[in-house]
Amino acid sequence: MKMTAKANSKRFQSGADKYAAYLETPEGRLRSDLTFANLQDFLFRPPAKDSFCALDLGCGTGATAVRLAQQLGIHVTLLDTSRAMLEIAKGAAREAGVTGRIALRHGDAAQLATLFHARSFDVILCHNILEYVQEPGAVLRGAARALRDSSAILSILVRNRAGDVFKAAIQAGDLARAENSLTAEWGQEPLYGGKVRLFNPDSLQEMLKATSLAMIGERGVRVIADYLPPRVSRTEEYEKIFELERKLGSRPEFIAVSRYIHYVARCSVPAMEGGA
Protein backbone atom coordinates (compact mmCIF):
# COMPACT_ATOMS: atom_id res chain seq x y z
CA MET A 1 0.00 0.00 0.00
CA LYS A 2 1.31 3.44 -0.92
CA MET A 3 0.24 6.91 0.03
CA THR A 4 0.36 9.76 -2.44
CA ALA A 5 1.94 13.06 -1.48
CA LYS A 6 -1.22 14.78 -2.71
CA ALA A 7 -3.45 12.76 -0.38
CA ASN A 8 -1.25 13.49 2.63
CA SER A 9 -1.06 17.19 1.82
CA LYS A 10 -4.85 17.35 1.59
CA ARG A 11 -5.47 15.75 4.99
CA PHE A 12 -2.86 17.92 6.72
CA GLN A 13 -4.15 21.07 5.03
CA SER A 14 -7.73 20.44 6.11
CA GLY A 15 -6.81 18.96 9.49
CA ALA A 16 -4.53 21.69 10.86
CA ASP A 17 -7.04 22.91 13.45
CA LYS A 18 -7.85 19.34 14.42
CA TYR A 19 -4.15 18.63 15.00
CA ALA A 20 -3.71 21.80 17.05
CA ALA A 21 -6.64 20.73 19.23
CA TYR A 22 -5.16 17.25 19.64
CA LEU A 23 -1.92 18.72 21.01
CA GLU A 24 -3.94 20.32 23.81
CA THR A 25 -5.34 16.96 24.96
CA PRO A 26 -3.49 14.98 27.66
CA GLU A 27 -2.41 12.44 25.02
CA GLY A 28 -1.10 15.11 22.69
CA ARG A 29 0.61 17.03 25.49
CA LEU A 30 2.23 13.88 26.78
CA ARG A 31 3.64 12.96 23.39
CA SER A 32 5.04 16.47 22.92
CA ASP A 33 6.35 16.90 26.47
CA LEU A 34 8.03 13.50 26.62
CA THR A 35 9.66 13.98 23.23
CA PHE A 36 10.94 17.44 24.19
CA ALA A 37 12.32 16.15 27.50
CA ASN A 38 14.03 13.27 25.70
CA LEU A 39 15.52 15.66 23.18
CA GLN A 40 16.97 17.82 25.94
CA ASP A 41 18.76 14.75 27.33
CA PHE A 42 20.91 14.70 24.20
CA LEU A 43 20.95 18.35 23.20
CA PHE A 44 24.03 20.20 24.36
CA ARG A 45 23.66 23.91 25.08
CA PRO A 46 25.25 25.79 22.18
CA PRO A 47 28.13 28.05 23.22
CA ALA A 48 27.21 30.56 20.52
CA LYS A 49 23.43 30.52 20.21
CA ASP A 50 23.28 32.79 17.17
CA SER A 51 25.15 30.21 15.09
CA PHE A 52 23.16 27.23 16.38
CA CYS A 53 20.40 26.23 13.95
CA ALA A 54 17.64 23.62 13.94
CA LEU A 55 15.30 22.32 11.25
CA ASP A 56 11.84 20.92 12.02
CA LEU A 57 10.69 18.62 9.22
CA GLY A 58 6.94 18.37 8.92
CA CYS A 59 6.73 20.90 11.72
CA GLY A 60 2.94 20.87 11.95
CA THR A 61 1.74 23.64 14.24
CA GLY A 62 5.31 24.38 15.36
CA ALA A 63 4.87 23.35 19.00
CA THR A 64 8.33 21.83 19.42
CA ALA A 65 10.09 24.42 17.28
CA VAL A 66 8.65 27.27 19.32
CA ARG A 67 9.80 25.62 22.54
CA LEU A 68 13.33 25.27 21.16
CA ALA A 69 13.35 28.94 20.24
CA GLN A 70 11.73 30.15 23.46
CA GLN A 71 13.43 27.95 26.05
CA LEU A 72 16.85 27.39 24.45
CA GLY A 73 17.22 30.41 22.20
CA ILE A 74 17.77 28.31 19.08
CA HIS A 75 17.08 29.53 15.55
CA VAL A 76 14.62 27.08 13.98
CA THR A 77 13.50 26.66 10.36
CA LEU A 78 10.04 25.11 10.09
CA LEU A 79 9.28 23.08 6.97
CA ASP A 80 5.83 21.74 6.09
CA THR A 81 3.73 21.02 3.01
CA SER A 82 0.63 22.42 4.72
CA ARG A 83 0.26 26.20 4.57
CA ALA A 84 -2.52 25.93 7.16
CA MET A 85 -0.09 24.30 9.62
CA LEU A 86 2.51 26.97 8.92
CA GLU A 87 -0.04 29.73 9.60
CA ILE A 88 -0.78 28.23 13.01
CA ALA A 89 2.97 27.92 13.67
CA LYS A 90 3.45 31.56 12.70
CA GLY A 91 0.80 32.61 15.20
CA ALA A 92 2.36 30.44 17.93
CA ALA A 93 5.77 32.01 17.33
CA ARG A 94 4.27 35.49 17.48
CA GLU A 95 2.42 34.71 20.72
CA ALA A 96 5.61 33.31 22.27
CA GLY A 97 7.62 36.34 21.18
CA VAL A 98 10.13 34.35 19.13
CA THR A 99 9.38 35.40 15.54
CA GLY A 100 12.97 36.58 15.20
CA ARG A 101 14.20 33.03 15.78
CA ILE A 102 11.65 31.28 13.57
CA ALA A 103 11.78 30.91 9.78
CA LEU A 104 8.83 29.37 7.95
CA ARG A 105 9.39 27.38 4.76
CA HIS A 106 6.72 25.77 2.62
CA GLY A 107 8.03 22.57 1.07
CA ASP A 108 8.33 18.79 1.04
CA ALA A 109 10.74 16.95 3.34
CA ALA A 110 11.48 14.55 0.49
CA GLN A 111 13.10 17.47 -1.38
CA LEU A 112 15.61 18.44 1.32
CA ALA A 113 18.56 18.21 -1.06
CA THR A 114 17.13 20.99 -3.22
CA LEU A 115 15.85 23.14 -0.36
CA PHE A 116 18.87 23.47 1.93
CA HIS A 117 22.65 23.45 1.69
CA ALA A 118 24.54 20.47 3.04
CA ARG A 119 25.83 20.76 6.62
CA SER A 120 23.37 23.50 7.55
CA PHE A 121 21.84 22.36 10.85
CA ASP A 122 22.95 21.35 14.33
CA VAL A 123 19.61 19.70 15.13
CA ILE A 124 17.00 18.22 12.79
CA LEU A 125 13.61 17.12 14.08
CA CYS A 126 11.90 14.33 12.20
CA HIS A 127 8.90 13.79 14.44
CA ASN A 128 5.91 11.82 13.15
CA ILE A 129 6.69 12.47 9.53
CA LEU A 130 8.28 9.19 8.37
CA GLU A 131 4.90 7.51 8.91
CA TYR A 132 3.39 9.59 6.12
CA VAL A 133 6.04 10.03 3.44
CA GLN A 134 6.34 7.68 0.49
CA GLU A 135 10.07 7.04 0.97
CA PRO A 136 11.27 7.34 4.58
CA GLY A 137 14.80 6.42 3.52
CA ALA A 138 14.98 9.39 1.16
CA VAL A 139 13.99 11.76 3.97
CA LEU A 140 16.64 10.26 6.25
CA ARG A 141 19.29 10.62 3.55
CA GLY A 142 18.38 14.25 3.06
CA ALA A 143 18.47 14.85 6.81
CA ALA A 144 21.89 13.16 7.16
CA ARG A 145 23.24 15.39 4.41
CA ALA A 146 21.91 18.50 6.11
CA LEU A 147 23.46 17.76 9.53
CA ARG A 148 26.33 20.17 10.18
CA ASP A 149 28.95 17.80 11.60
CA SER A 150 29.47 14.66 13.68
CA SER A 151 28.13 16.37 16.81
CA ALA A 152 24.84 17.40 15.15
CA ILE A 153 21.81 15.27 16.01
CA LEU A 154 18.75 13.94 14.24
CA SER A 155 15.69 13.38 16.44
CA ILE A 156 13.24 10.81 15.06
CA LEU A 157 9.81 9.94 16.44
CA VAL A 158 7.74 7.18 14.80
CA ARG A 159 4.80 4.92 15.58
CA ASN A 160 5.84 1.62 17.08
CA ARG A 161 4.22 -1.50 15.60
CA ALA A 162 4.22 -3.24 18.99
CA GLY A 163 2.38 -0.27 20.46
CA ASP A 164 -0.30 -0.67 17.81
CA VAL A 165 -0.72 -4.32 18.83
CA PHE A 166 -1.12 -3.39 22.49
CA LYS A 167 -3.55 -0.56 21.74
CA ALA A 168 -5.75 -2.78 19.59
CA ALA A 169 -5.86 -5.51 22.24
CA ILE A 170 -5.98 -3.52 25.48
CA GLN A 171 -7.77 -0.31 24.56
CA ALA A 172 -10.02 -1.45 21.71
CA GLY A 173 -10.41 -5.09 22.75
CA ASP A 174 -9.98 -6.05 19.10
CA LEU A 175 -8.05 -9.32 19.19
CA ALA A 176 -8.21 -9.89 15.43
CA ARG A 177 -6.74 -6.46 14.75
CA ALA A 178 -4.08 -7.04 17.40
CA GLU A 179 -3.03 -10.27 15.74
CA ASN A 180 -2.98 -8.69 12.27
CA SER A 181 -0.86 -5.84 13.60
CA LEU A 182 1.92 -8.23 14.58
CA THR A 183 3.28 -8.09 11.03
CA ALA A 184 1.39 -5.10 9.62
CA GLU A 185 3.29 -2.39 7.78
CA TRP A 186 0.35 -0.02 8.05
CA GLY A 187 -1.99 1.02 10.83
CA GLN A 188 -5.09 3.17 11.06
CA GLU A 189 -4.68 6.89 11.68
CA PRO A 190 -7.42 7.83 14.21
CA LEU A 191 -7.03 11.62 13.92
CA TYR A 192 -7.16 12.13 10.16
CA GLY A 193 -8.39 8.78 8.95
CA GLY A 194 -6.56 6.68 6.39
CA LYS A 195 -3.41 4.61 6.78
CA VAL A 196 -0.18 5.34 8.58
CA ARG A 197 3.13 3.47 8.37
CA LEU A 198 4.24 1.42 11.38
CA PHE A 199 7.86 0.84 12.41
CA ASN A 200 9.76 -1.54 14.62
CA PRO A 201 13.23 -1.02 16.13
CA ASP A 202 14.96 -3.42 13.75
CA SER A 203 13.59 -1.85 10.58
CA LEU A 204 14.29 1.66 11.80
CA GLN A 205 17.87 0.85 12.77
CA GLU A 206 18.42 -0.69 9.33
CA MET A 207 17.21 2.56 7.75
CA LEU A 208 19.62 4.53 9.92
CA LYS A 209 22.57 2.33 8.97
CA ALA A 210 21.68 2.59 5.29
CA THR A 211 21.92 6.38 5.53
CA SER A 212 25.18 6.44 7.54
CA LEU A 213 23.40 7.41 10.75
CA ALA A 214 24.25 5.89 14.12
CA MET A 215 21.78 5.75 16.99
CA ILE A 216 23.03 7.39 20.19
CA GLY A 217 19.81 7.27 22.17
CA GLU A 218 16.48 5.43 22.31
CA ARG A 219 13.36 6.24 24.31
CA GLY A 220 9.80 5.00 24.49
CA VAL A 221 6.96 7.53 24.40
CA ARG A 222 3.56 6.76 25.96
CA VAL A 223 4.21 3.30 27.36
CA ILE A 224 1.21 2.91 29.68
CA ALA A 225 -0.65 6.23 29.53
CA ASP A 226 -3.09 5.10 26.83
CA TYR A 227 -4.27 2.15 28.95
CA LEU A 228 -4.85 3.76 32.34
CA PRO A 229 -8.33 3.10 33.83
CA PRO A 230 -10.88 5.95 33.86
CA ARG A 231 -10.42 6.51 37.59
CA VAL A 232 -6.96 7.94 36.85
CA SER A 233 -7.50 11.52 35.72
CA ARG A 234 -5.24 12.32 32.78
CA THR A 235 -5.50 15.99 33.69
CA GLU A 236 -5.19 16.00 37.48
CA GLU A 237 -2.55 13.26 37.52
CA TYR A 238 -0.69 14.55 34.48
CA GLU A 239 2.60 15.28 36.25
CA LYS A 240 2.66 11.87 37.92
CA ILE A 241 1.91 10.17 34.61
CA PHE A 242 4.64 12.19 32.93
CA GLU A 243 7.25 11.27 35.54
CA LEU A 244 6.34 7.59 35.39
CA GLU A 245 6.47 7.64 31.60
CA ARG A 246 9.94 9.22 31.72
CA LYS A 247 11.18 6.35 33.87
CA LEU A 248 9.52 3.64 31.80
CA GLY A 249 10.59 5.23 28.52
CA SER A 250 14.28 4.86 29.32
CA ARG A 251 14.11 1.11 29.98
CA PRO A 252 14.48 -1.27 26.98
CA GLU A 253 11.77 -3.69 28.11
CA PHE A 254 9.21 -0.87 28.11
CA ILE A 255 10.53 0.93 25.04
CA ALA A 256 9.72 -2.25 23.10
CA VAL A 257 5.96 -1.85 23.68
CA SER A 258 5.62 1.95 23.70
CA ARG A 259 3.20 3.71 21.37
CA TYR A 260 6.06 5.69 19.82
CA ILE A 261 9.79 5.10 19.50
CA HIS A 262 12.08 8.10 19.87
CA TYR A 263 15.57 7.74 18.40
CA VAL A 264 18.40 10.25 18.48
CA ALA A 265 21.10 9.71 15.87
CA ARG A 266 24.30 11.22 14.51
CA CYS A 267 26.18 10.80 11.25
CA SER A 268 28.55 7.87 11.48
CA VAL A 269 30.62 9.17 8.55
CA PRO A 270 31.36 12.75 7.47
CA ALA A 271 28.32 14.44 5.92
CA MET A 272 28.16 14.63 2.14
CA GLU A 273 29.47 17.74 0.44
CA GLY A 274 27.54 19.79 -2.05
CA GLY A 275 24.04 21.18 -1.86
CA ALA A 276 21.59 23.66 -3.18
C-alpha positions in Angstrom: 0.0 0.0 0.0 1.3 3.4 -0.9 0.2 6.9 0.0 0.4 9.8 -2.4 1.9 13.1 -1.5 -1.2 14.8 -2.7 -3.5 12.8 -0.4 -1.2 13.5 2.6 -1.1 17.2 1.8 -4.8 17.3 1.6 -5.5 15.8 5.0 -2.9 17.9 6.7 -4.2 21.1 5.0 -7.7 20.4 6.1 -6.8 19.0 9.5 -4.5 21.7 10.9 -7.0 22.9 13.4 -7.9 19.3 14.4 -4.2 18.6 15.0 -3.7 21.8 17.1 -6.6 20.7 19.2 -5.2 17.2 19.6 -1.9 18.7 21.0 -3.9 20.3 23.8 -5.3 17.0 25.0 -3.5 15.0 27.7 -2.4 12.4 25.0 -1.1 15.1 22.7 0.6 17.0 25.5 2.2 13.9 26.8 3.6 13.0 23.4 5.0 16.5 22.9 6.3 16.9 26.5 8.0 13.5 26.6 9.7 14.0 23.2 10.9 17.4 24.2 12.3 16.2 27.5 14.0 13.3 25.7 15.5 15.7 23.2 17.0 17.8 25.9 18.8 14.8 27.3 20.9 14.7 24.2 20.9 18.4 23.2 24.0 20.2 24.4 23.7 23.9 25.1 25.3 25.8 22.2 28.1 28.1 23.2 27.2 30.6 20.5 23.4 30.5 20.2 23.3 32.8 17.2 25.1 30.2 15.1 23.2 27.2 16.4 20.4 26.2 14.0 17.6 23.6 13.9 15.3 22.3 11.3 11.8 20.9 12.0 10.7 18.6 9.2 6.9 18.4 8.9 6.7 20.9 11.7 2.9 20.9 12.0 1.7 23.6 14.2 5.3 24.4 15.4 4.9 23.4 19.0 8.3 21.8 19.4 10.1 24.4 17.3 8.6 27.3 19.3 9.8 25.6 22.5 13.3 25.3 21.2 13.3 28.9 20.2 11.7 30.1 23.5 13.4 27.9 26.0 16.8 27.4 24.4 17.2 30.4 22.2 17.8 28.3 19.1 17.1 29.5 15.6 14.6 27.1 14.0 13.5 26.7 10.4 10.0 25.1 10.1 9.3 23.1 7.0 5.8 21.7 6.1 3.7 21.0 3.0 0.6 22.4 4.7 0.3 26.2 4.6 -2.5 25.9 7.2 -0.1 24.3 9.6 2.5 27.0 8.9 0.0 29.7 9.6 -0.8 28.2 13.0 3.0 27.9 13.7 3.4 31.6 12.7 0.8 32.6 15.2 2.4 30.4 17.9 5.8 32.0 17.3 4.3 35.5 17.5 2.4 34.7 20.7 5.6 33.3 22.3 7.6 36.3 21.2 10.1 34.4 19.1 9.4 35.4 15.5 13.0 36.6 15.2 14.2 33.0 15.8 11.7 31.3 13.6 11.8 30.9 9.8 8.8 29.4 7.9 9.4 27.4 4.8 6.7 25.8 2.6 8.0 22.6 1.1 8.3 18.8 1.0 10.7 16.9 3.3 11.5 14.6 0.5 13.1 17.5 -1.4 15.6 18.4 1.3 18.6 18.2 -1.1 17.1 21.0 -3.2 15.8 23.1 -0.4 18.9 23.5 1.9 22.6 23.5 1.7 24.5 20.5 3.0 25.8 20.8 6.6 23.4 23.5 7.6 21.8 22.4 10.8 23.0 21.4 14.3 19.6 19.7 15.1 17.0 18.2 12.8 13.6 17.1 14.1 11.9 14.3 12.2 8.9 13.8 14.4 5.9 11.8 13.2 6.7 12.5 9.5 8.3 9.2 8.4 4.9 7.5 8.9 3.4 9.6 6.1 6.0 10.0 3.4 6.3 7.7 0.5 10.1 7.0 1.0 11.3 7.3 4.6 14.8 6.4 3.5 15.0 9.4 1.2 14.0 11.8 4.0 16.6 10.3 6.3 19.3 10.6 3.5 18.4 14.2 3.1 18.5 14.8 6.8 21.9 13.2 7.2 23.2 15.4 4.4 21.9 18.5 6.1 23.5 17.8 9.5 26.3 20.2 10.2 29.0 17.8 11.6 29.5 14.7 13.7 28.1 16.4 16.8 24.8 17.4 15.2 21.8 15.3 16.0 18.7 13.9 14.2 15.7 13.4 16.4 13.2 10.8 15.1 9.8 9.9 16.4 7.7 7.2 14.8 4.8 4.9 15.6 5.8 1.6 17.1 4.2 -1.5 15.6 4.2 -3.2 19.0 2.4 -0.3 20.5 -0.3 -0.7 17.8 -0.7 -4.3 18.8 -1.1 -3.4 22.5 -3.5 -0.6 21.7 -5.7 -2.8 19.6 -5.9 -5.5 22.2 -6.0 -3.5 25.5 -7.8 -0.3 24.6 -10.0 -1.5 21.7 -10.4 -5.1 22.8 -10.0 -6.0 19.1 -8.0 -9.3 19.2 -8.2 -9.9 15.4 -6.7 -6.5 14.7 -4.1 -7.0 17.4 -3.0 -10.3 15.7 -3.0 -8.7 12.3 -0.9 -5.8 13.6 1.9 -8.2 14.6 3.3 -8.1 11.0 1.4 -5.1 9.6 3.3 -2.4 7.8 0.4 0.0 8.0 -2.0 1.0 10.8 -5.1 3.2 11.1 -4.7 6.9 11.7 -7.4 7.8 14.2 -7.0 11.6 13.9 -7.2 12.1 10.2 -8.4 8.8 9.0 -6.6 6.7 6.4 -3.4 4.6 6.8 -0.2 5.3 8.6 3.1 3.5 8.4 4.2 1.4 11.4 7.9 0.8 12.4 9.8 -1.5 14.6 13.2 -1.0 16.1 15.0 -3.4 13.7 13.6 -1.9 10.6 14.3 1.7 11.8 17.9 0.8 12.8 18.4 -0.7 9.3 17.2 2.6 7.8 19.6 4.5 9.9 22.6 2.3 9.0 21.7 2.6 5.3 21.9 6.4 5.5 25.2 6.4 7.5 23.4 7.4 10.7 24.2 5.9 14.1 21.8 5.7 17.0 23.0 7.4 20.2 19.8 7.3 22.2 16.5 5.4 22.3 13.4 6.2 24.3 9.8 5.0 24.5 7.0 7.5 24.4 3.6 6.8 26.0 4.2 3.3 27.4 1.2 2.9 29.7 -0.7 6.2 29.5 -3.1 5.1 26.8 -4.3 2.2 28.9 -4.9 3.8 32.3 -8.3 3.1 33.8 -10.9 6.0 33.9 -10.4 6.5 37.6 -7.0 7.9 36.9 -7.5 11.5 35.7 -5.2 12.3 32.8 -5.5 16.0 33.7 -5.2 16.0 37.5 -2.6 13.3 37.5 -0.7 14.6 34.5 2.6 15.3 36.2 2.7 11.9 37.9 1.9 10.2 34.6 4.6 12.2 32.9 7.3 11.3 35.5 6.3 7.6 35.4 6.5 7.6 31.6 9.9 9.2 31.7 11.2 6.3 33.9 9.5 3.6 31.8 10.6 5.2 28.5 14.3 4.9 29.3 14.1 1.1 30.0 14.5 -1.3 27.0 11.8 -3.7 28.1 9.2 -0.9 28.1 10.5 0.9 25.0 9.7 -2.2 23.1 6.0 -1.9 23.7 5.6 1.9 23.7 3.2 3.7 21.4 6.1 5.7 19.8 9.8 5.1 19.5 12.1 8.1 19.9 15.6 7.7 18.4 18.4 10.3 18.5 21.1 9.7 15.9 24.3 11.2 14.5 26.2 10.8 11.3 28.5 7.9 11.5 30.6 9.2 8.6 31.4 12.7 7.5 28.3 14.4 5.9 28.2 14.6 2.1 29.5 17.7 0.4 27.5 19.8 -2.0 24.0 21.2 -1.9 21.6 23.7 -3.2 
